[in-house]
Structure formats: structure tokens, C-alpha cells
């Protein structure tokens, strides 16, 4: 039984295509890899690692296949029809693959660019790939079913409600990713805190539908991207960018230990260098006012109601001034930002004396060390002013 020439031509064509693929992956690609190693630029490396070169080379056999089919097969035959559809599908898949590789290269350079490396563009690149995949899938379906892509688009339009339910998270993720990027709400590397998700840590990745956070205990939290748009969260980037981190902590003073200072105590405290200017200013200020009692201090053993008719220095006020002066003398405290020691509303646990200042570093370990050193010193100095911390009896 004689063999049809078209089958022979088909076998020859497939053999030629196989030979071209063998030449690409056995000869050309090894040479390209060798060339990329000898010329180790980022672009040359990406051409090989992101498969841009290999996928571009595949255009050669695809073009050879498409061109040869129209020349060696009868246009009315089923083999020609089949091969034409295969060629169109081949071109579609190849175009999609090349586009994805180019996007990978662009994303890589975006990740190493100082101006854009922290922008959450990964989700947008994913969205573009998903859109390209959908377009490619529609064209492939049109080739398989021999229907116009317009008809398939129309059919998808009728299924829009169902598709929106299926791809709800992806659609919301794409919209959220665009909003996050445009508004610059979140970047890779930001420290965020989301109480409802028990997330507190560094943003590792921002994808099409989710945000991945590495918590400080090394657990991973995955949060829907749209949740960051519809609900609130705390981003500590402002603190990190400022280079200063706030100290805001209170000491609870036993109110029974608050009293006027005696002359002897004032004289003793005046020997503290950072406190001396405050005491000198206050004593001059008080000495200039008429009084029926000692203007500078009060002998606690002979205290009488007349003392309340004039101003006197208190241990809590002097201690508050000392804390502020001490903070002013610390090189680890940012002097150009808010710095104060203040009293808050009394509580059943005592009188809160709050230290409010900013360290000149945002490194967590250094911040905690600076804060601890400050309160170690303040707690050790407190008895010199006759003050005590509140303790439940």
C-alpha cells in the first residue's frame, strides 16, 4: 500500500523541527550560558536564567513550522488545517512565555533599583501575567473550537457574574495592589502591625492576593491584600524613616512620698551639676516673693498651715526637672524632637510620671538598651529625692 506524500512530508517536517530544537538546547544554549559566564553582567545573566534567550530562539522552529506547512500541504486537507491550528497555538503559547520572561526581567531590575525596590509591584506583575494568560487561553480555545475570539469574549461576558465570584479574591487583590502602590501605603520591608490578624513584623512579600508578614517570633502571617484597604493597620515606616524612635513610659510614684524639700535637701541637690541651674533659677524666683515662711525650703518637723501661703520647692517637681535635664544630657536622645517629663492623671496605682522622648536610633536592640539605661538611672536616683514607687500593701 503506497504511503501518502503528505504523511512523508509531515514526518520530515517533525524531524526537522526536532533537529532545530536539538540544535538550540544542545549547541546554542550551552554557548550562550558560557558567554554569560564570561560576561557576568546582570542583563546577560538574566537572559539565560529567566529563559528569555531560549524562548526567543524557539521562534525559529515555530516560524519554520508555520512557513513550511503552507508550502508542502494541500490547503484543503485536514493535515494543513491541523498544522495551521497547532502553529497558531504554538505562537500564542510562545508569545505568552516570552512576555512572562520579559516581565520577570523587568521585575528583577525593579527589585534592585533603589527608587523602586520597595514599591509593591510584584502583585501588579502577577496581575499582568494573569491577564496575558486569560487572553492566551481565549485565543487557544478559539483555535481548538474554530470559533472567533469575539464570540468567546461575548460568552465570557455572559458568565461575568460567575467569573467574578470565582476570581473575587484575585480581582480584589489586583485593585488593592494598584491602590497600595499608588498611595504608597505599604512597601516590602515595612514593619506593620495588624491586631485583628495577630500580625506584627516585617513585610516579606506583596502578591496579587495577599501580603506575607514575618512576625517577630518568626511565624508567618498571610493577610488578604484587600483587607489592608478596607481596614486599618499600623505602619512603622515613618518611625524608621525619621531615624528616631519614641520612648513613652511612666513611673508610678507613691503619692504619700510627695512633700516639700527641706533647706538641707536643697543644698545637697544643688551639688548635682545638671540640676544646679534649675535650683538656682527657682530659688531666686521664690526668694523674690514675700512670704511668712521659709522661701527656699520647709523644715518638715515644724510644718504649719502658714507654709501653704507661699511657694516652696517639692521633691516631685525637682525630680521631674532632674529627669528632663538628664535626658538633655544624654547623647543617645534626639534633642531636636519632643523631650519632656510630665505628670499624668493620678491613678489608684500612684501618680504616673511619664518620660516622653525619642532615641536617635531605630535599631530595636539599641533602642531597648537606651531605654533600659535611662530608667535604670532614674530609678536609682529617685530615693535621693525622697520619692518611692507605688507598692500595694
WOKA-V857732 format. One record per run of one state. SS is the DSSP state (a for helix, b for strand, c for the rest). FROM is the first residue (numbers start at 0). TO is the last residue. If there is no record, write none. Layout:
ss=SS from=FROM to=TO
ss=SS from=FROM to=TO
This chain:
ss=c from=0 to=3
ss=a from=4 to=37
ss=c from=38 to=40
ss=a from=41 to=48
ss=c from=49 to=50
ss=a from=51 to=71
ss=c from=72 to=76
ss=a from=77 to=111
ss=c from=112 to=117
ss=b from=118 to=118
ss=c from=119 to=120
ss=a from=121 to=144
ss=c from=145 to=147
ss=a from=148 to=157
ss=c from=158 to=158
ss=a from=159 to=165
ss=c from=166 to=166
ss=a from=167 to=182
ss=c from=183 to=185
ss=b from=186 to=186
ss=c from=187 to=189
ss=b from=190 to=193
ss=a from=194 to=196
ss=c from=197 to=197
ss=b from=198 to=205
ss=c from=206 to=208
ss=b from=209 to=214
ss=c from=215 to=218
ss=b from=219 to=223
ss=a from=224 to=229
ss=c from=230 to=232
ss=b from=233 to=234
ss=c from=235 to=235
ss=a from=236 to=241
ss=c from=242 to=243
ss=b from=244 to=252
ss=c from=253 to=253
ss=a from=254 to=256
ss=c from=257 to=258
ss=b from=259 to=259
ss=c from=260 to=261
ss=a from=262 to=268
ss=c from=269 to=271
ss=a from=272 to=286
ss=c from=287 to=298
ss=a from=299 to=301
ss=c from=302 to=303
ss=a from=304 to=308
ss=c from=309 to=312
ss=b from=313 to=313
ss=a from=314 to=328
ss=c from=329 to=331
ss=b from=332 to=332
ss=c from=333 to=338
ss=b from=339 to=342
ss=c from=343 to=345
ss=b from=346 to=346
ss=c from=347 to=348
ss=b from=349 to=358
ss=c from=359 to=362
ss=a from=363 to=384
ss=c from=385 to=387
ss=b from=388 to=388
ss=c from=389 to=392
